[in-house]
Amino acid sequence: MTKDEVVKNVGTIAKSGSLEFITNLSEEAKKDSNVIGQFGVGFYSVFMVADEVRIRTKSYKKGEPAYEWRSDGTGKYSASDEKERRGTEIIVHLKEEEKEYTDKQGFPPSQNIQTL
């Protein structure tokens, strides 16, 4: 993705009113996975289990610089240009209490967090 594509498609939560929705999401609603995606917050649902998310990307378009988008879910984000090869990586830094879900023991394969 290009920088413009990342900002337009990922970094727009504060413009959409979705930030307020996430901030006010009750504990009961957090347990209900059906609520995610109804208000354009699908990607931001990752912050229910993550402290930080990084998207490192470099477009296939010739001459486009690499771009890294980093956020802690507060509606603010930072960016830099660190990636050399084209493609996109999404790096999720799980909250300590959610790290049990990275253990493959006791979970069906479809529920494991895996590297793509």
The first five atom37 places (N, CA, C, CB, O) and aatype in JSON, in Angstrom:
{
  "aatype": [12, 16, 11, 3, 6, 19, 19, 11, 2, 19, 7, 16, 9, 0, 11, 15, 7, 15, 10, 6, 13, 9, 16, 2, 10, 15, 6, 6, 0, 11, 11, 3, 15, 2, 19, 9, 7, 5, 13, 7, 19, 7, 13, 18, 15, 19, 13, 12, 19, 0, 3, 6, 19, 1, 9, 1, 16, 11, 15, 18, 11, 11, 7, 6, 14, 0, 18, 6, 17, 1, 15, 3, 7, 16, 7, 11, 18, 15, 0, 15, 3, 6, 11, 6, 1, 1, 7, 16, 6, 9, 9, 19, 8, 10, 11, 6, 6, 6, 11, 6, 18, 16, 3, 11, 5, 7, 13, 14, 14, 15, 5, 2, 9, 5, 16, 10],
  "atom_mask": [
    [1, 1, 1, 1, 1],
    [1, 1, 1, 1, 1],
    [1, 1, 1, 1, 1],
    [1, 1, 1, 1, 1],
    [1, 1, 1, 1, 1],
    [1, 1, 1, 1, 1],
    [1, 1, 1, 1, 1],
    [1, 1, 1, 1, 1],
    [1, 1, 1, 1, 1],
    [1, 1, 1, 1, 1],
    [1, 1, 1, 0, 1],
    [1, 1, 1, 1, 1],
    [1, 1, 1, 1, 1],
    [1, 1, 1, 1, 1],
    [1, 1, 1, 1, 1],
    [1, 1, 1, 1, 1],
    [1, 1, 1, 0, 1],
    [1, 1, 1, 1, 1],
    [1, 1, 1, 1, 1],
    [1, 1, 1, 1, 1],
    [1, 1, 1, 1, 1],
    [1, 1, 1, 1, 1],
    [1, 1, 1, 1, 1],
    [1, 1, 1, 1, 1],
    [1, 1, 1, 1, 1],
    [1, 1, 1, 1, 1],
    [1, 1, 1, 1, 1],
    [1, 1, 1, 1, 1],
    [1, 1, 1, 1, 1],
    [1, 1, 1, 1, 1],
    [1, 1, 1, 1, 1],
    [1, 1, 1, 1, 1],
    [1, 1, 1, 1, 1],
    [1, 1, 1, 1, 1],
    [1, 1, 1, 1, 1],
    [1, 1, 1, 1, 1],
    [1, 1, 1, 0, 1],
    [1, 1, 1, 1, 1],
    [1, 1, 1, 1, 1],
    [1, 1, 1, 0, 1],
    [1, 1, 1, 1, 1],
    [1, 1, 1, 0, 1],
    [1, 1, 1, 1, 1],
    [1, 1, 1, 1, 1],
    [1, 1, 1, 1, 1],
    [1, 1, 1, 1, 1],
    [1, 1, 1, 1, 1],
    [1, 1, 1, 1, 1],
    [1, 1, 1, 1, 1],
    [1, 1, 1, 1, 1],
    [1, 1, 1, 1, 1],
    [1, 1, 1, 1, 1],
    [1, 1, 1, 1, 1],
    [1, 1, 1, 1, 1],
    [1, 1, 1, 1, 1],
    [1, 1, 1, 1, 1],
    [1, 1, 1, 1, 1],
    [1, 1, 1, 1, 1],
    [1, 1, 1, 1, 1],
    [1, 1, 1, 1, 1],
    [1, 1, 1, 1, 1],
    [1, 1, 1, 1, 1],
    [1, 1, 1, 0, 1],
    [1, 1, 1, 1, 1],
    [1, 1, 1, 1, 1],
    [1, 1, 1, 1, 1],
    [1, 1, 1, 1, 1],
    [1, 1, 1, 1, 1],
    [1, 1, 1, 1, 1],
    [1, 1, 1, 1, 1],
    [1, 1, 1, 1, 1],
    [1, 1, 1, 1, 1],
    [1, 1, 1, 0, 1],
    [1, 1, 1, 1, 1],
    [1, 1, 1, 0, 1],
    [1, 1, 1, 1, 1],
    [1, 1, 1, 1, 1],
    [1, 1, 1, 1, 1],
    [1, 1, 1, 1, 1],
    [1, 1, 1, 1, 1],
    [1, 1, 1, 1, 1],
    [1, 1, 1, 1, 1],
    [1, 1, 1, 1, 1],
    [1, 1, 1, 1, 1],
    [1, 1, 1, 1, 1],
    [1, 1, 1, 1, 1],
    [1, 1, 1, 0, 1],
    [1, 1, 1, 1, 1],
    [1, 1, 1, 1, 1],
    [1, 1, 1, 1, 1],
    [1, 1, 1, 1, 1],
    [1, 1, 1, 1, 1],
    [1, 1, 1, 1, 1],
    [1, 1, 1, 1, 1],
    [1, 1, 1, 1, 1],
    [1, 1, 1, 1, 1],
    [1, 1, 1, 1, 1],
    [1, 1, 1, 1, 1],
    [1, 1, 1, 1, 1],
    [1, 1, 1, 1, 1],
    [1, 1, 1, 1, 1],
    [1, 1, 1, 1, 1],
    [1, 1, 1, 1, 1],
    [1, 1, 1, 1, 1],
    [1, 1, 1, 1, 1],
    [1, 1, 1, 0, 1],
    [1, 1, 1, 1, 1],
    [1, 1, 1, 1, 1],
    [1, 1, 1, 1, 1],
    [1, 1, 1, 1, 1],
    [1, 1, 1, 1, 1],
    [1, 1, 1, 1, 1],
    [1, 1, 1, 1, 1],
    [1, 1, 1, 1, 1],
    [1, 1, 1, 1, 1],
    [1, 1, 1, 1, 1]
  ],
  "atom_positions": [
    [[0.84, -1.18, 0.0], [0.0, 0.0, 0.0], [0.88, 1.25, 0.0], [-0.95, 0.0, 1.22], [2.02, 1.23, 0.47]],
    [[0.34, 2.31, -0.53], [1.02, 3.59, -0.47], [0.67, 4.28, 0.85], [0.64, 4.49, -1.69], [-0.24, 3.84, 1.55]],
    [[1.39, 5.33, 1.18], [1.09, 6.1, 2.39], [-0.35, 6.61, 2.33], [2.07, 7.29, 2.55], [-1.08, 6.5, 3.32]],
    [[-0.77, 7.15, 1.2], [-2.14, 7.67, 1.08], [-3.18, 6.58, 1.3], [-2.34, 8.3, -0.3], [-4.21, 6.82, 1.93]],
    [[-2.92, 5.38, 0.78], [-3.86, 4.27, 0.97], [-3.95, 3.86, 2.44], [-3.44, 3.06, 0.12], [-5.04, 3.58, 2.93]],
    [[-2.83, 3.82, 3.13], [-2.84, 3.47, 4.55], [-3.6, 4.51, 5.35], [-1.4, 3.33, 5.09], [-4.47, 4.16, 6.15]],
    [[-3.3, 5.77, 5.14], [-3.96, 6.84, 5.89], [-5.46, 6.84, 5.6], [-3.36, 8.21, 5.53], [-6.27, 6.98, 6.53]],
    [[-5.84, 6.68, 4.34], [-7.26, 6.68, 3.97], [-8.01, 5.48, 4.53], [-7.41, 6.71, 2.45], [-9.13, 5.63, 5.03]],
    [[-7.42, 4.3, 4.44], [-8.14, 3.08, 4.79], [-7.94, 2.59, 6.21], [-7.73, 2.01, 3.87], [-8.75, 1.81, 6.7]],
    [[-6.89, 3.02, 6.87], [-6.62, 2.55, 8.23], [-6.66, 3.68, 9.24], [-5.26, 1.86, 8.28], [-7.2, 3.51, 10.33]],
    [[-6.12, 4.82, 8.89], [-5.96, 5.89, 9.86], [-7.1, 6.87, 9.94], [0.0, 0.0, 0.0], [-6.87, 8.04, 10.25]],
    [[-8.33, 6.45, 9.65], [-9.45, 7.39, 9.63], [-10.44, 7.22, 10.75], [-10.17, 7.26, 8.35], [-11.52, 7.8, 10.7]],
    [[-10.12, 6.44, 11.77], [-11.1, 6.17, 12.82], [-11.56, 7.43, 13.52], [-10.52, 5.21, 13.84], [-12.74, 7.54, 13.85]],
    [[-10.69, 8.38, 13.76], [-11.07, 9.6, 14.48], [-12.04, 10.44, 13.67], [-9.83, 10.42, 14.82], [-12.8, 11.22, 14.25]],
    [[-12.04, 10.31, 12.35], [-12.94, 11.08, 11.5], [-14.32, 10.46, 11.44], [-12.36, 11.19, 10.11], [-15.3, 11.16, 11.14]],
    [[-14.43, 9.19, 11.7], [-15.69, 8.48, 11.46], [-16.6, 8.41, 12.68], [-15.4, 7.11, 10.99], [-17.74, 7.96, 12.57]],
    [[-16.12, 8.83, 13.84], [-16.9, 8.68, 15.05], [-16.72, 7.33, 15.69], [0.0, 0.0, 0.0], [-17.27, 7.07, 16.76]],
    [[-15.94, 6.46, 15.06], [-15.74, 5.13, 15.59], [-14.89, 5.13, 16.84], [-15.1, 4.25, 14.55], [-15.03, 4.24, 17.69]],
    [[-14.0, 6.13, 16.99], [-13.16, 6.2, 18.18], [-14.03, 6.31, 19.43], [-12.2, 7.4, 18.1], [-13.77, 5.63, 20.42]],
    [[-15.05, 7.14, 19.38], [-15.94, 7.29, 20.54], [-16.65, 5.97, 20.82], [-16.98, 8.41, 20.29], [-16.83, 5.59, 21.98]],
    [[-17.05, 5.26, 19.77], [-17.7, 3.97, 19.95], [-16.79, 3.0, 20.67], [-18.12, 3.4, 18.6], [-17.22, 2.33, 21.61]],
    [[-15.54, 2.9, 20.23], [-14.6, 1.97, 20.87], [-14.33, 2.38, 22.31], [-13.28, 1.92, 20.08], [-14.29, 1.53, 23.2]],
    [[-14.16, 3.67, 22.54], [-13.87, 4.17, 23.88], [-15.0, 3.83, 24.84], [-13.64, 5.68, 23.85], [-14.75, 3.49, 26.0]],
    [[-16.23, 3.91, 24.36], [-17.38, 3.68, 25.22], [-17.9, 2.25, 25.19], [-18.49, 4.6, 24.82], [-18.9, 1.94, 25.84]],
    [[-17.24, 1.39, 24.47], [-17.67, 0.0, 24.36], [-17.66, -0.66, 25.74], [-16.77, -0.77, 23.39], [-16.62, -0.73, 26.4]],
    [[-18.8, -1.14, 26.15], [-18.91, -1.75, 27.48], [-18.23, -3.11, 27.52], [-20.37, -1.89, 27.89], [-18.0, -3.73, 26.48]],
    [[-17.92, -3.56, 28.71], [-17.3, -4.87, 28.87], [-18.2, -5.96, 28.29], [-17.0, -5.16, 30.36], [-17.71, -6.91, 27.68]],
    [[-19.51, -5.82, 28.48], [-20.44, -6.83, 27.97], [-20.39, -6.86, 26.44], [-21.88, -6.54, 28.46], [-20.39, -7.92, 25.83]],
    [[-20.36, -5.68, 25.84], [-20.32, -5.61, 24.38], [-19.0, -6.15, 23.83], [-20.52, -4.17, 23.91], [-18.97, -6.72, 22.74]],
    [[-17.93, -5.98, 24.59], [-16.64, -6.49, 24.14], [-16.67, -8.0, 24.02], [-15.53, -6.06, 25.1], [-15.94, -8.58, 23.21]],
    [[-17.51, -8.65, 24.81], [-17.62, -10.1, 24.76], [-18.43, -10.55, 23.55], [-18.25, -10.64, 26.04], [-18.34, -11.71, 23.14]],
    [[-19.23, -9.65, 22.98], [-20.12, -9.99, 21.88], [-19.43, -9.67, 20.56], [-21.46, -9.23, 21.99], [-19.38, -8.51, 20.15]],
    [[-18.9, -10.67, 19.9], [-18.14, -10.45, 18.67], [-19.02, -9.93, 17.54], [-17.47, -11.73, 18.25], [-18.49, -9.42, 16.55]],
    [[-20.35, -10.06, 17.64], [-21.22, -9.58, 16.58], [-21.22, -8.07, 16.45], [-22.62, -10.07, 16.81], [-21.59, -7.54, 15.39]],
    [[-20.83, -7.36, 17.48], [-20.85, -5.9, 17.43], [-19.74, -5.35, 16.55], [-20.72, -5.33, 18.84], [-19.89, -4.27, 15.99]],
    [[-18.65, -6.07, 16.4], [-17.52, -5.59, 15.62], [-17.88, -5.61, 14.13], [-16.26, -6.46, 15.89], [-18.47, -6.57, 13.64]],
    [[-17.53, -4.56, 13.44], [-17.81, -4.45, 12.02], [-19.07, -3.67, 11.72], [0.0, 0.0, 0.0], [-19.25, -3.24, 10.57]],
    [[-19.95, -3.45, 12.69], [-21.19, -2.74, 12.45], [-20.99, -1.25, 12.29], [-22.15, -3.01, 13.56], [-21.83, -0.59, 11.68]],
    [[-19.92, -0.7, 12.81], [-19.71, 0.74, 12.79], [-18.41, 1.11, 12.11], [-19.73, 1.28, 14.2], [-17.86, 2.18, 12.38]],
    [[-17.9, 0.27, 11.23], [-16.66, 0.57, 10.53], [-15.44, 0.45, 11.41], [0.0, 0.0, 0.0], [-14.43, 1.12, 11.15]],
    [[-15.49, -0.37, 12.43], [-14.36, -0.49, 13.35], [-13.71, -1.87, 13.29], [-14.8, -0.21, 14.77], [-12.97, -2.25, 14.2]],
    [[-13.98, -2.62, 12.23], [-13.46, -3.98, 12.15], [-11.99, -4.1, 12.43], [0.0, 0.0, 0.0], [-11.59, -4.91, 13.27]],
    [[-11.17, -3.31, 11.75], [-9.73, -3.38, 11.99], [-9.4, -2.98, 13.42], [-8.98, -2.47, 11.0], [-8.53, -3.58, 14.04]],
    [[-10.08, -1.98, 13.94], [-9.76, -1.46, 15.27], [-10.19, -2.4, 16.39], [-10.41, -0.12, 15.46], [-9.84, -2.17, 17.55]],
    [[-10.94, -3.44, 16.07], [-11.28, -4.43, 17.09], [-10.04, -5.13, 17.61], [-12.27, -5.46, 16.54], [-10.07, -5.72, 18.69]],
    [[-8.94, -5.07, 16.86], [-7.68, -5.68, 17.31], [-7.23, -5.09, 18.64], [-6.59, -5.48, 16.25], [-6.54, -5.76, 19.4]],
    [[-7.62, -3.85, 18.94], [-7.18, -3.22, 20.18], [-7.92, -3.75, 21.41], [-7.36, -1.72, 20.09], [-7.62, -3.35, 22.53]],
    [[-8.87, -4.64, 21.2], [-9.48, -5.33, 22.33], [-8.48, -6.33, 22.92], [-10.78, -6.05, 21.91], [-8.58, -6.68, 24.09]],
    [[-7.52, -6.78, 22.1], [-6.53, -7.76, 22.56], [-5.09, -7.27, 22.41], [-6.7, -9.05, 21.81], [-4.16, -7.96, 22.85]],
    [[-4.89, -6.11, 21.81], [-3.54, -5.64, 21.54], [-3.26, -4.28, 22.17], [-3.31, -5.55, 20.04], [-4.15, -3.44, 22.3]],
    [[-1.99, -4.09, 22.56], [-1.53, -2.79, 23.06], [-1.09, -1.9, 21.91], [-0.38, -2.97, 24.05], [-1.21, -0.68, 21.98]],
    [[-0.58, -2.51, 20.86], [-0.06, -1.76, 19.73], [-0.15, -2.6, 18.46], [1.41, -1.32, 19.99], [-0.03, -3.82, 18.5]],
    [[-0.37, -1.92, 17.35], [-0.37, -2.58, 16.05], [0.52, -1.76, 15.11], [-1.83, -2.72, 15.47], [0.48, -0.53, 15.1]],
    [[1.31, -2.48, 14.33], [2.16, -1.84, 13.32], [1.81, -2.43, 11.96], [3.68, -2.05, 13.64], [1.66, -3.64, 11.82]],
    [[1.67, -1.57, 10.98], [1.49, -1.99, 9.6], [2.7, -1.47, 8.84], [0.13, -1.47, 8.98], [2.89, -0.26, 8.69]],
    [[3.51, -2.39, 8.35], [4.7, -2.04, 7.56], [4.4, -2.42, 6.12], [6.01, -2.76, 8.09], [4.07, -3.57, 5.83]],
    [[4.5, -1.46, 5.21], [4.09, -1.72, 3.84], [4.94, -0.97, 2.83], [2.64, -1.36, 3.66], [5.48, 0.1, 3.1]],
    [[5.04, -1.57, 1.67], [5.7, -0.92, 0.53], [4.89, -1.3, -0.7], [7.22, -1.35, 0.39], [4.69, -2.48, -0.98]],
    [[4.45, -0.31, -1.41], [3.61, -0.51, -2.58], [4.37, -1.16, -3.72], [3.03, 0.82, -3.04], [5.6, -1.09, -3.8]],
    [[3.62, -1.8, -4.6], [4.19, -2.35, -5.83], [4.44, -1.22, -6.84], [3.25, -3.42, -6.44], [5.16, -1.41, -7.83]],
    [[3.86, -0.05, -6.59], [3.99, 1.07, -7.53], [5.4, 1.63, -7.5], [2.97, 2.18, -7.19], [5.94, 1.93, -6.44]],
    [[5.98, 1.75, -8.66], [7.36, 2.2, -8.79], [7.52, 3.62, -8.21], [7.8, 2.17, -10.27], [6.72, 4.51, -8.48]],
    [[8.58, 3.79, -7.42], [8.89, 5.09, -6.86], [8.18, 5.43, -5.55], [0.0, 0.0, 0.0], [8.48, 6.45, -4.93]],
    [[7.25, 4.58, -5.12], [6.55, 4.83, -3.86], [7.44, 4.42, -2.7], [5.19, 4.06, -3.8], [8.0, 3.32, -2.71]],
    [[7.6, 5.27, -1.69], [8.42, 4.9, -0.54], [7.7, 3.91, 0.37], [8.81, 6.15, 0.25], [6.48, 3.78, 0.33]],
    [[8.48, 3.24, 1.18], [7.9, 2.35, 2.19], [7.2, 3.21, 3.24], [9.0, 1.44, 2.85], [7.46, 4.41, 3.35]],
    [[6.32, 2.57, 4.03], [5.57, 3.31, 5.03], [5.26, 2.39, 6.2], [4.26, 3.9, 4.43], [4.87, 1.24, 6.01]],
    [[5.44, 2.9, 7.41], [5.05, 2.15, 8.61], [4.06, 2.98, 9.4], [6.29, 1.79, 9.48], [4.33, 4.13, 9.75]],
    [[2.91, 2.38, 9.69], [1.85, 3.0, 10.49], [1.85, 2.29, 11.82], [0.44, 2.91, 9.78], [1.86, 1.06, 11.87]],
    [[1.84, 3.04, 12.92], [1.89, 2.44, 14.25], [0.86, 3.15, 15.12], [3.33, 2.57, 14.88], [0.76, 4.37, 15.12]],
    [[0.06, 2.36, 15.88], [-0.95, 2.95, 16.75], [-1.14, 2.12, 18.0], [-2.29, 3.1, 16.0], [-0.93, 0.91, 18.01]],
    [[-1.55, 2.81, 19.07], [-1.89, 2.12, 20.32], [-3.4, 2.1, 20.53], [-1.19, 2.79, 21.51], [-3.87, 1.75, 21.62]],
    [[-4.17, 2.48, 19.5], [-5.62, 2.4, 19.57], [-6.3, 3.63, 20.14], [0.0, 0.0, 0.0], [-7.52, 3.61, 20.34]],
    [[-5.57, 4.69, 20.41], [-6.17, 5.89, 21.0], [-6.67, 6.86, 19.96], [-5.17, 6.57, 21.89], [-7.19, 7.93, 20.31]],
    [[-6.53, 6.53, 18.68], [-6.93, 7.43, 17.62], [-5.77, 8.2, 17.04], [0.0, 0.0, 0.0], [-5.9, 8.83, 16.0]],
    [[-4.63, 8.16, 17.71], [-3.42, 8.81, 17.23], [-2.51, 7.73, 16.65], [-2.7, 9.61, 18.37], [-2.55, 6.58, 17.06]],
    [[-1.7, 8.12, 15.69], [-0.75, 7.16, 15.13], [0.51, 7.88, 14.7], [-1.38, 6.41, 13.95], [0.53, 9.1, 14.51]],
    [[1.56, 7.12, 14.55], [2.82, 7.65, 14.04], [3.19, 6.88, 12.8], [3.95, 7.58, 15.12], [2.67, 5.79, 12.54]],
    [[4.1, 7.44, 12.03], [4.48, 6.79, 10.79], [5.96, 6.99, 10.51], [3.65, 7.32, 9.62], [6.58, 7.95, 10.97]],
    [[6.51, 6.06, 9.75], [7.9, 6.16, 9.31], [8.05, 5.34, 8.03], [8.89, 5.67, 10.42], [7.09, 4.73, 7.57]],
    [[9.24, 5.32, 7.47], [9.47, 4.55, 6.24], [10.66, 3.62, 6.42], [9.7, 5.5, 5.04], [11.8, 4.0, 6.18]],
    [[10.37, 2.39, 6.86], [11.43, 1.45, 7.23], [11.54, 0.21, 6.35], [11.22, 1.02, 8.62], [12.57, -0.46, 6.38]],
    [[10.54, -0.12, 5.58], [10.49, -1.4, 4.87], [11.23, -1.32, 3.54], [9.04, -1.83, 4.65], [11.09, -0.34, 2.81]],
    [[11.99, -2.35, 3.22], [12.76, -2.37, 1.97], [12.04, -3.1, 0.84], [14.11, -3.01, 2.2], [12.05, -2.64, -0.3]],
    [[11.41, -4.24, 1.15], [10.77, -5.05, 0.12], [9.28, -4.73, 0.04], [10.98, -6.56, 0.4], [8.67, -4.36, 1.03]],
    [[8.71, -4.89, -1.16], [7.28, -4.6, -1.3], [6.45, -5.67, -0.61], [6.9, -4.51, -2.79], [6.9, -6.8, -0.43]],
    [[5.25, -5.3, -0.23], [4.35, -6.17, 0.5], [3.93, -5.5, 1.79], [0.0, 0.0, 0.0], [4.36, -4.39, 2.1]],
    [[3.09, -6.18, 2.55], [2.55, -5.62, 3.79], [2.67, -6.62, 4.92], [1.09, -5.2, 3.61], [2.38, -7.8, 4.75]],
    [[3.11, -6.13, 6.07], [3.17, -6.93, 7.3], [2.3, -6.23, 8.34], [4.66, -7.1, 7.82], [2.34, -5.01, 8.47]],
    [[1.53, -7.0, 9.08], [0.76, -6.47, 10.2], [1.3, -7.14, 11.45], [-0.8, -6.72, 10.03], [1.25, -8.36, 11.58]],
    [[1.81, -6.33, 12.37], [2.43, -6.83, 13.59], [1.55, -6.42, 14.76], [3.89, -6.29, 13.76], [1.32, -5.23, 14.99]],
    [[1.06, -7.41, 15.51], [0.16, -7.18, 16.63], [0.9, -7.47, 17.93], [-1.13, -8.05, 16.52], [1.39, -8.58, 18.13]],
    [[0.98, -6.48, 18.79], [1.6, -6.65, 20.11], [0.47, -6.91, 21.11], [2.46, -5.38, 20.53], [-0.24, -5.99, 21.53]],
    [[0.31, -8.19, 21.48], [-0.8, -8.58, 22.34], [-0.64, -8.05, 23.76], [-0.93, -10.08, 22.37], [0.47, -7.92, 24.28]],
    [[-1.79, -7.75, 24.37], [-1.8, -7.42, 25.79], [-1.35, -8.66, 26.55], [-3.22, -6.93, 26.27], [-1.59, -9.79, 26.11]],
    [[-0.73, -8.47, 27.68], [-0.2, -9.59, 28.47], [-1.27, -10.64, 28.75], [0.39, -9.08, 29.78], [-1.02, -11.84, 28.63]],
    [[-2.47, -10.18, 29.13], [-3.53, -11.12, 29.5], [-4.13, -11.86, 28.31], [-4.63, -10.39, 30.23], [-4.92, -12.78, 28.5]],
    [[-3.78, -11.49, 27.1], [-4.29, -12.15, 25.89], [-3.29, -13.1, 25.26], [-4.71, -11.11, 24.88], [-3.62, -13.77, 24.28]],
    [[-2.09, -13.16, 25.77], [-1.04, -13.97, 25.15], [-1.31, -15.47, 25.21], [0.28, -13.68, 25.81], [-0.69, -16.24, 24.47]],
    [[-2.22, -15.89, 26.08], [-2.56, -17.31, 26.14], [-3.11, -17.8, 24.8], [-3.59, -17.56, 27.25], [-3.02, -18.99, 24.5]],
    [[-3.66, -16.91, 23.99], [-4.25, -17.3, 22.72], [-3.21, -17.57, 21.64], [-5.19, -16.24, 22.24], [-3.56, -17.99, 20.53]],
    [[-1.95, -17.34, 21.94], [-0.9, -17.68, 20.98], [-0.42, -19.11, 21.16], [0.27, -16.72, 21.12], [0.34, -19.62, 20.34]],
    [[-0.86, -19.75, 22.23], [-0.49, -21.13, 22.52], [-1.42, -22.05, 21.75], [-0.55, -21.43, 24.05], [-2.64, -21.97, 21.92]],
    [[-0.89, -22.9, 20.92], [-1.71, -23.78, 20.1], [-2.35, -24.91, 20.89], [-0.88, -24.36, 18.98], [-3.27, -25.56, 20.4]],
    [[-1.88, -25.15, 22.1], [-2.45, -26.22, 22.91], [-3.87, -25.86, 23.33], [-1.57, -26.48, 24.16], [-4.11, -24.79, 23.89]],
    [[-4.82, -26.75, 23.07], [-6.18, -26.56, 23.54], [-7.08, -25.75, 22.64], [0.0, 0.0, 0.0], [-8.24, -25.52, 22.98]],
    [[-6.59, -25.3, 21.5], [-7.42, -24.53, 20.58], [-7.48, -25.25, 19.24], [-6.88, -23.1, 20.41], [-6.47, -25.78, 18.78]],
    [[-8.66, -25.26, 18.6], [-8.74, -25.82, 17.26], [-7.87, -24.99, 16.31], [-10.2, -25.87, 16.76], [-7.69, -23.79, 16.55]],
    [[-7.34, -25.58, 15.24], [-6.46, -24.84, 14.32], [-7.05, -23.53, 13.82], [-6.13, -25.7, 13.15], [-6.31, -22.56, 13.62]],
    [[-8.36, -23.47, 13.61], [-8.97, -22.25, 13.08], [-8.94, -21.1, 14.07], [-10.41, -22.52, 12.67], [-9.16, -19.95, 13.68]],
    [[-8.67, -21.36, 15.35], [-8.66, -20.31, 16.36], [-7.26, -19.89, 16.77], [-9.42, -20.76, 17.56], [-7.11, -19.0, 17.61]],
    [[-6.25, -20.5, 16.22], [-4.87, -20.14, 16.57], [-4.45, -18.88, 15.84], [-3.91, -21.29, 16.24], [-4.86, -18.64, 14.7]],
    [[-3.64, -18.07, 16.49], [-3.03, -16.93, 15.83], [-1.78, -17.46, 15.15], [-2.7, -15.75, 16.84], [-0.9, -18.04, 15.8]],
    [[-1.7, -17.25, 13.86], [-0.58, -17.81, 13.1], [0.01, -16.75, 12.18], [-1.03, -19.03, 12.28], [-0.65, -15.76, 11.85]],
    [[1.23, -16.97, 11.78], [1.87, -16.11, 10.79], [1.4, -16.55, 9.42], [3.42, -16.17, 10.9], [1.42, -17.74, 9.1]],
    [[0.98, -15.6, 8.61], [0.49, -15.91, 7.27], [1.64, -16.01, 6.31], [-0.5, -14.86, 6.78], [1.44, -16.27, 5.12]]
  ]
}
